Amino acid sequence: MVGVMLLCWFPTRLRMDELFSKLKELRARRGAIILAHNYQRPEVQDAADFCADSLGLAYRAKEANAKVILFCGVHFMAEMAKIICPESTVLVPDLNAGCPMANMVTVRELKSMKERFKDAAVVCYVNSSAAVKAESDICCTSANAAEIISSIEPDRKVIFVPDKSLGAYAAKKAKREKDIILWNGYCPTHHRILARDIIERKAEHPDAKVAVHPECVEEVIALADEVASTSGIVAYCKRTDAKEIIIGTEVGLLHRIKRECPDKIAIAATPLADCPNMALNTLEKMVWALEDMEPRIGVDEKVASRARNAIEKMLVISRKSAVGKN
């Protein structure tokens, strides 16, 4: 039995080493940068030049000035990179890596909502299509949603699309609950994390702290010591004195935490918090994408121009905030 296990393991390890080596060669040849979201497979994160949440990846895409961006995440993230970097060729490992939440809002539905609330500002979570961003006044990420809502004139209503959980949390944090019109969208992965999961993990690890993503349901957020974006959760794990942290977000983040916080124990709130779309990207597909220079992400320039305006407004506000904190 041991011999069989060894025979199965070594070819797999060698195969991964070959893929890493091939990626390194292709990346240099194509003048490419590899960006990966924090929810990607461990080996995809390890192969990337930069891992981050949506806001961090938006900054890095803009600053990279790369001929080619290989974006390992889901479709809307690669679209955003193309909008921000129109001169770059943006590739994805798998075009089927989409986002169920992003599919919960369409342009037709959003336009209808805007007709009902003509004076409202539309704040659009980046987990949305380029076409929906183009119909929005400003974008936000989970890291800056409350800050973006606070930037809207106090006498205006805010239509927040598409995530009702993030919208409700951010509105409460910004003290704008009465001004928010929430879209009925949500992240299926984060909604699989239940309050009882947190309670059960706390019973097993009574000294552990709890860090969750604001896409979680309100009952889970209420049990957390920290509510933050994925990069925010990593930062919390680094600074907390707790040795154990229960993590309430997609399980892919645990790899980055283990890598950057080797003295901490990261505990998944539930193994059910896995995103099958994020898992579609693999090392093999990354190699194929850089070899074939396909699949490419394209965005109609009229749509891109309007969406770019909403994204740039967000980045300006976030930069001002970052400068103010230094």
Secondary structure, 3 states (H helix, E strand, C coil): CHHHHHHHHHHHHHHHHHHHHHHHHHHHHHCEEEEEECCCCHHHHHHCCEEECHHHHHHHHHHHCCCEEEEECCHHHHHHHHHHCCCCEEECCCCCCCCCCHHHCCHHHHHHHHHHCCCCEEEEECCCCHHHHHCCCEEECCCCHHHHHHHCCCCCCEEEECEHHHHHHHHHHHCCHHHEEECCECCHHHHCCCHHHHHHHHHHCCCCEEEECCCCCHHHHCCCCEECCHHHHHHHHHHCCCCEEEEECCCCHHHHHHHHCCCCEEEECCCCCCCCCHHHCCHHHHHHHHHHCCCECCCCHHHHHHHHHHHHHHHHHHHHHHHHHC
